[in-house]
């Protein structure tokens, strides 16, 4: 996966989200910065996340251009909603 703004690489081993085909999930990432503040429910809904129950999520930004590209969950998985697949 790559940043849609500056094409910086984020992850080599990703899986497409089974529920939302435009989302990707990765466990090991590079060139990402995690915001330590837990995201608010309104922010998650604005970014297209469908939430069944509240769980803490942290915003993830491109470390090069600072675009918001993903959320990190409490299990350590990164959910990318704004990234370009490298093999497209």
Residue frames as a rotation matrix with the C-alpha (Angstrom) as fourth column:
UNK 1
0.576 0.817 0.000 0.00
0.817 -0.576 0.000 0.00
0.000 0.000 -1.000 0.00
UNK 2
-0.600 -0.750 0.279 1.09
0.763 -0.641 -0.084 3.54
0.242 0.162 0.957 -0.76
UNK 3
-0.377 0.400 -0.835 0.06
0.370 -0.762 -0.532 7.02
-0.849 -0.510 0.139 0.32
UNK 4
0.334 0.583 0.741 -2.38
0.918 -0.022 -0.396 8.57
-0.215 0.812 -0.543 -2.20
UNK 5
0.957 0.050 -0.285 -0.77
0.034 -0.998 -0.062 12.00
-0.288 0.049 -0.956 -1.80
UNK 6
0.395 -0.893 -0.215 3.00
-0.869 -0.439 0.227 11.34
-0.297 0.097 -0.950 -1.90
UNK 7
0.686 0.000 -0.727 3.22
-0.439 0.797 -0.415 7.60
0.580 0.604 0.547 -2.87
UNK 8
-0.382 -0.766 0.516 5.23
-0.897 0.174 -0.406 6.68
0.222 -0.618 -0.754 0.23
UNK 9
-0.221 0.261 -0.940 5.01
-0.110 0.951 0.290 2.93
0.969 0.167 -0.182 0.88
UNK 10
0.120 0.382 0.916 3.11
-0.956 -0.203 0.210 1.77
0.266 -0.902 0.341 3.99
UNK 11
0.103 0.020 0.994 2.98
-0.567 0.822 0.043 -2.01
-0.817 -0.569 0.096 3.88
UNK 12
-0.643 -0.391 -0.659 3.99
-0.764 0.393 0.512 -4.95
0.059 0.832 -0.551 1.73
UNK 13
-0.869 0.339 -0.360 1.77
0.323 0.940 0.105 -7.65
0.374 -0.025 -0.927 3.23
UNK 14
-0.713 0.695 0.093 -1.88
-0.635 -0.583 -0.507 -6.57
-0.298 -0.421 0.857 3.39
UNK 15
-0.760 0.596 0.260 -5.30
0.637 0.762 0.116 -8.15
-0.129 0.254 -0.959 3.14
UNK 16
-0.685 0.627 0.370 -8.43
-0.221 -0.663 0.715 -6.64
0.694 0.408 0.593 1.69
UNK 17
-0.762 0.496 0.416 -11.15
-0.499 -0.041 -0.866 -6.13
-0.412 -0.867 0.279 4.30
UNK 18
-0.878 0.417 0.234 -13.86
0.475 0.821 0.316 -8.76
-0.060 0.389 -0.919 3.79
UNK 19
0.004 0.946 -0.324 -16.71
0.804 -0.195 -0.561 -6.35
-0.594 -0.259 -0.762 4.59
UNK 20
0.785 0.183 -0.592 -15.44
-0.100 -0.906 -0.412 -3.27
-0.612 0.382 -0.693 2.73
UNK 21
0.641 -0.521 0.564 -13.44
0.754 0.567 -0.333 -3.94
-0.147 0.638 0.756 -0.41
UNK 22
0.596 -0.445 0.668 -11.89
0.127 -0.769 -0.626 -0.44
0.793 0.458 -0.402 -0.47
UNK 23
0.672 -0.367 0.643 -10.33
-0.740 -0.300 0.602 -1.01
-0.028 -0.881 -0.473 2.99
UNK 24
0.295 -0.665 -0.686 -7.07
-0.072 0.701 -0.710 -2.88
0.953 0.259 0.159 3.61
UNK 25
0.950 -0.012 0.313 -5.74
-0.311 0.073 0.947 -4.43
-0.035 -0.997 0.066 6.82
UNK 26
0.268 -0.926 -0.265 -2.06
-0.057 0.259 -0.964 -4.73
0.962 0.274 0.016 7.75
UNK 27
0.876 -0.041 -0.480 -0.17
0.472 0.274 0.838 -5.80
0.098 -0.961 0.259 10.83
UNK 28
0.034 -0.947 -0.320 3.32
0.741 -0.191 0.644 -4.54
-0.671 -0.259 0.695 10.00
UNK 29
0.850 0.313 0.424 3.66
0.516 -0.656 -0.551 -1.04
0.106 0.687 -0.719 8.56
UNK 30
-0.329 -0.920 -0.213 6.37
0.902 -0.373 0.218 1.49
-0.280 -0.121 0.952 7.77
UNK 31
-0.894 -0.166 0.416 6.33
0.322 -0.883 0.340 5.25
0.311 0.438 0.843 7.25
UNK 32
0.158 0.979 0.125 3.29
0.367 -0.176 0.914 5.71
0.917 -0.099 -0.387 9.49
UNK 33
-0.902 -0.338 0.267 2.77
-0.095 -0.449 -0.888 7.84
0.420 -0.827 0.373 12.59
UNK 34
-0.154 0.854 -0.496 0.11
0.755 0.426 0.499 6.88
0.638 -0.297 -0.711 15.15
UNK 35
-0.247 0.216 0.945 -1.73
-0.462 -0.883 0.081 9.65
0.852 -0.416 0.318 17.00
UNK 36
-0.897 -0.228 -0.378 -1.76
0.187 0.580 -0.793 8.71
0.400 -0.782 -0.478 20.69
UNK 37
-0.698 0.705 0.124 -5.18
-0.590 -0.467 -0.659 10.28
-0.406 -0.533 0.742 21.28
UNK 38
-0.641 0.548 0.538 -8.19
0.547 0.818 -0.182 7.94
-0.539 0.178 -0.823 20.97
UNK 39
-0.932 0.298 0.205 -10.45
0.022 -0.520 0.854 8.96
0.361 0.800 0.479 18.10
UNK 40
-0.598 0.798 0.074 -13.96
-0.477 -0.280 -0.833 10.22
-0.644 -0.533 0.549 18.74
UNK 41
-0.253 0.609 0.752 -16.98
0.508 0.745 -0.433 8.33
-0.823 0.272 -0.498 17.41
UNK 42
0.693 0.569 -0.441 -17.96
-0.016 -0.601 -0.799 11.24
-0.720 0.561 -0.408 15.10
UNK 43
0.010 -0.796 -0.606 -14.54
-0.869 -0.306 0.388 11.22
-0.494 0.523 -0.695 13.42
UNK 44
-0.738 -0.285 0.612 -14.79
-0.077 0.936 0.342 7.50
-0.671 0.205 -0.713 12.73
UNK 45
0.158 0.894 0.420 -18.21
0.572 0.264 -0.777 7.82
-0.805 0.363 -0.469 11.13
UNK 46
0.634 0.007 -0.774 -17.02
-0.442 -0.818 -0.370 10.74
-0.635 0.576 -0.515 8.96
UNK 47
-0.336 -0.878 -0.339 -14.16
-0.857 0.136 0.497 8.57
-0.391 0.458 -0.798 7.67
UNK 48
0.039 0.466 -0.884 -16.52
-0.847 0.485 0.218 5.78
0.530 0.740 0.414 6.63
UNK 49
-0.920 -0.359 -0.156 -16.01
-0.215 0.796 -0.566 3.37
0.327 -0.487 -0.810 9.50
UNK 50
0.216 0.969 -0.119 -19.09
-0.424 0.203 0.882 1.35
0.879 -0.140 0.455 10.37
UNK 51
-0.764 -0.539 0.353 -19.01
-0.499 0.149 -0.854 0.76
0.408 -0.829 -0.383 14.10
UNK 52
-0.007 0.739 -0.674 -20.95
0.189 0.663 0.725 -2.07
0.982 -0.122 -0.144 15.72
UNK 53
0.815 0.158 -0.558 -19.68
0.570 -0.037 0.821 -1.34
0.109 -0.987 -0.120 19.19
UNK 54
0.816 -0.535 0.219 -17.25
-0.533 -0.843 -0.077 1.17
0.225 -0.054 -0.973 20.61
UNK 55
0.663 -0.742 -0.095 -13.65
0.729 0.611 0.308 0.08
-0.170 -0.274 0.947 20.58
UNK 56
0.491 -0.507 -0.708 -10.64
-0.095 -0.839 0.535 2.37
-0.866 -0.196 -0.460 20.91
UNK 57
0.563 -0.346 0.751 -9.08
0.826 0.234 -0.512 3.36
0.002 0.909 0.418 17.60
UNK 58
0.151 -0.614 -0.774 -6.12
0.239 -0.738 0.632 5.62
-0.959 -0.281 0.035 16.93
UNK 59
0.947 0.170 -0.273 -5.60
-0.186 -0.404 -0.896 7.75
-0.263 0.899 -0.351 13.83
UNK 60
0.138 -0.907 0.397 -2.64
0.620 0.392 0.679 6.85
-0.772 0.152 0.617 11.60
UNK 61
0.808 0.059 -0.586 -0.92
-0.290 -0.827 -0.483 9.41
-0.513 0.560 -0.651 9.37
UNK 62
0.721 -0.649 0.245 1.63
0.538 0.301 -0.787 9.23
0.437 0.699 0.566 6.58
UNK 63
0.454 -0.614 -0.646 4.94
0.652 -0.266 0.710 10.15
-0.608 -0.743 0.279 8.20
UNK 64
-0.547 -0.688 0.477 6.02
0.822 -0.336 0.460 11.96
-0.156 0.644 0.749 5.02
UNK 65
-0.739 0.300 0.603 3.05
0.162 -0.789 0.592 14.21
0.653 0.536 0.535 4.12
UNK 66
-0.962 0.270 0.034 0.82
-0.081 -0.165 -0.983 13.79
-0.259 -0.949 0.181 7.24
UNK 67
-0.353 0.879 -0.319 -2.34
-0.730 -0.046 0.681 12.66
0.584 0.474 0.659 5.41
UNK 68
-0.234 0.388 0.892 -4.77
-0.762 0.497 -0.416 10.65
-0.604 -0.776 0.179 7.57
UNK 69
-0.401 -0.068 -0.914 -4.68
-0.820 0.472 0.324 7.19
0.409 0.879 -0.245 5.96
UNK 70
-0.245 0.232 -0.942 -5.74
0.146 0.969 0.200 4.60
0.959 -0.088 -0.271 8.54
UNK 71
0.473 0.302 0.828 -6.82
-0.814 -0.210 0.542 3.67
0.337 -0.930 0.146 12.03
UNK 72
-0.617 -0.629 -0.472 -4.98
-0.283 0.738 -0.612 1.36
0.734 -0.244 -0.634 14.43
UNK 73
0.517 0.856 -0.012 -7.12
-0.346 0.222 0.912 -0.87
0.783 -0.468 0.411 16.65
UNK 74
0.500 -0.269 0.823 -6.38
-0.859 -0.032 0.511 -2.28
-0.111 -0.963 -0.247 20.10
UNK 75
0.843 -0.212 0.495 -5.14
0.182 0.977 0.109 -5.56
-0.507 -0.002 0.862 18.58
UNK 76
-0.097 -0.949 -0.300 -2.42
-0.066 -0.294 0.953 -3.69
-0.993 0.113 -0.034 16.68
UNK 77
-0.165 0.113 0.980 -4.03
0.920 0.375 0.112 -4.03
-0.355 0.920 -0.166 13.25
UNK 78
-0.702 -0.102 -0.705 -3.94
-0.109 -0.963 0.248 -1.09
-0.704 0.251 0.665 10.86
UNK 79
0.088 0.828 0.554 -7.14
0.791 0.280 -0.544 -0.47
-0.606 0.486 -0.630 8.89
UNK 80
-0.828 -0.473 -0.300 -6.28
0.169 -0.721 0.672 1.57
-0.534 0.506 0.677 5.79
UNK 81
0.262 0.947 0.185 -9.13
0.651 -0.032 -0.759 3.45
-0.713 0.319 -0.625 4.15
UNK 82
0.927 -0.042 -0.372 -7.06
-0.253 -0.802 -0.541 5.99
-0.276 0.596 -0.754 2.21
UNK 83
-0.107 -0.977 0.185 -4.24
-0.397 0.212 0.893 4.14
-0.912 0.022 -0.410 0.43
UNK 84
0.415 0.147 -0.898 -3.34
-0.909 0.094 -0.405 2.98
0.025 0.985 0.173 -3.04
UNK 85
0.767 -0.168 0.619 -2.76
0.006 0.967 0.256 -0.73
-0.641 -0.193 0.743 -3.61
UNK 86
-0.086 -0.932 -0.351 0.71
-0.572 -0.242 0.783 -1.33
-0.815 0.268 -0.513 -5.03
UNK 87
-0.766 -0.245 0.595 -0.41
0.203 0.785 0.585 -4.10
-0.610 0.569 -0.552 -7.36
UNK 88
0.218 0.963 -0.157 -3.35
0.147 -0.191 -0.970 -2.27
-0.965 0.188 -0.184 -8.94
